[in-house]
Amino acid sequence: MSPLARLRKIFAKNQPQGQVDQILPLPEQVTAWRRANHKMGWGIHGDEFEKLTTLPHPLLTDKDRLKGFIGMVLFYGFGDDGTGHADVVLSAKLAWNYAGKYRKGKTWQCEYVDFEKSEDIRLRPGAPTRPKGFYYAGLQPGERYVN
């Protein structure tokens, strides 16, 4: 990272950000995934990252924005659920472990969320299955679900 980019990052931390500003540009998301993979030892192979450079980055449409999506985010589906799709519980658990390590244990977790009891965790009704490996999806903040 160049010194100028580093300074921008430092000074940007103290400024309020809009929702869209909180989402890294897609090339930076790939870099962040590489770092997380190295830090956490997830075993995502380098060729999977190379495939990302050839894939077109999806853009939000006006229709997506009207539905409340604020940006495109890169996700990774870990494991196998037995039907050829990613195991959503394992994927969530690994993401949660990363958040806990990144935030140095300062991450609150509901007492009812137990990744070891996968029967208690499920996708919302009608949610699509998650593909294995990298995939892009629109991010729709959950503010409207907060009471």
Secondary structure, DSSP 8 states (H G I E B T S, - for coil): --HHHHHHHHHHTTS---TGGGS--HHHHHHHHHHHHHHHT----HHHHHHHHHS------HHHHHTT--EEEEEEE-S--SSSS--HHHHHHHHHHHHHHHTTT-----TT--TT-GGG----TT-----SEEEEEEE---GGG--
